[in-house]
Amino acid sequence: MSILKADHITIRFGGLTAVSDFYLNLEEGELVGLIGP
């Protein structure tokens, strides 16, 4: 069972695309670390 879903996430800073078409699916009981700027 998914407890968190994120789909088609894009992050832009001016003309720079930092993240393009990001997908995350967190299932119950999973431990996930996300490190970024």
N, C-alpha and C positions, 0 to 999 in steps of 0.2 A: 504494500500500500504506500503510495507516494504521499509525503507530508509537505513537500515543497517542490514546485515546478516553475522554471523560468525558461522561456523559449524565445528565440529571435531577438536577443538583446544586443543592441549596437550602441556604443558610446563614442561620441566625437568631441574633439576639442578644437574648435576652429576648423581648419582644413585637414586635421590629423584624425584618422580613425584608429582609436586605441583598442577597441573590441568590436569584432564583427560577427554577428549571428551566433552569439553565445547561447548554450543550452545547458541547463542544470536540472537534474532529477534526483531528489534526495528521498531515499526510502526510509521507512521507520527502522530505527536501530543503527543506522549508518552514522559514522563520525567523519566529517569532512572539514578540511582546512583549506581556506581560499586566501592566498597571499597575493597582494598586488601593490601597485604604487599608491 
